[in-house]
Amino acid sequence: MPEIRLEGVTKRFGEVVAVRDLSLEIRDGEYFTLLGPIGSGKTTTLMLIAGLLEPDEGEIYFDGRPMRGVPPEDRRVGFVFETFALFPHYNVWENVCYGPRVRGEDPEATRKVAEEMLEMVLLEDRPDALPDELSGGMKQRVALARALTSGARILLLDEPLGALDAKIRTALAHDLRRIVKDLGLTAIHVTNSVEEAMTISDRIAVLHRGSVEQVGTPREVYENPRTLFVMDFMGDINLFSGEVTRADGGFTEVTTPEGFTFRSSRRTMSPGSEVHVVVRAEDADILPRTEETVNNLHGIVKEKMFLLGFMEYLIELETKQEFIVEVPLMMSERIWEVGEAVSITFAPEKVYLFEKEESL
């Protein structure tokens, strides 16, 4: 049985529906991420699980036990926030031991657990430091140790890496996952960063407007997006609309009003269907100008930008539409210059099709 189950959960704030008929299963020992843009219901869902909010409809279960009316302190959850939320006048040791101390727990038992947790988060040599003497990454490690010392078996993390710089964020992401797995905890992590979610998660739930768009492993969500929203949220895309003109031999061909022809092997759709055609920026390649027409578009390099590990090109097509191409530097045979005439090509398995009624 899953550790945590949400069934038809809805939460309203006045006229605003923050979470809408949301159902999820989070497995025991899983590192689970709620991923989505601002306003998608991620933090509200986390607060509902923590018991800081009650659902207006639906139910939340821990190990099959309904949680309605159960206060946060009885749910054995630890909360880690983006802003650290440390007591500035307490040192590291006092912050970490705060929860057990106010609950009147055995001082010796608290000391042993606190020592273990500080060692786990690599701060065993800084027990006397005040928060102002620590880096952002260290502060978040203290917040994590404090949550763990409370005896939590479920760790709730609300944008825990959002206030950190990129290098510290990457290192702490790996440490978070290691600690959760070493201690056998269940973790629910909220973020709007696709890279963060892909790095740290066993599974991801993509949220949009308070509802679940898709749940799956990072690879499943990336390689097989179920909706146009998920496809767009996971990275830079090139979007076209057209009509299915042919479907046979495992391929579906789509013609756009501009006269482009796309061939996809990902999905079979009936001729006459109105569809969206999507090609990821990283799934296209640039070649010298050719006369090919199927899965080939022609244009001029309008802009180029060096990004970490790859080149990003903005191609102005003959129709004046723009197409983004991202080419890994190690796979790039040459650097294309602004003003060069080029062709863009992509394989049929990299052409995604979605029903026309779907929108972003």
Buried (B, 14 or more C-beta within 10 A) or exposed (E): EBBBBBBEBBBBEEEEBBBBBBEBBBBBBBBBBBBBEEBBBBBBBBBBBBBBBEBEBBEBBBEEEEBEEBEBEEBEBBBBBBEBEBEEEBBBBBBBBBBBBEEEBEEEEBEEBBBBBBEBBBBBEBBEBBBEEBEBBBBBBBBBBBBBBBEBBBBBBBBBBBBBEEEBBBEBBEBBBEBBBEBEBBBBBBBBBBEBBBBBBBBBBBBBBBBBBBBBEBEBBBEEBBBBBBBBBBBEBBBBBBBBEEBEEEBBBBBBEBEBBBBBBBEBBEEEBEBBBBBBBBBBBBEEEEEEEEBBBBBBBBEBEEEEEBBBBBBBBEBEBEBBBBBEEEEEEEEBEEEBEBBBBBBBEBBBBBEBEEEE
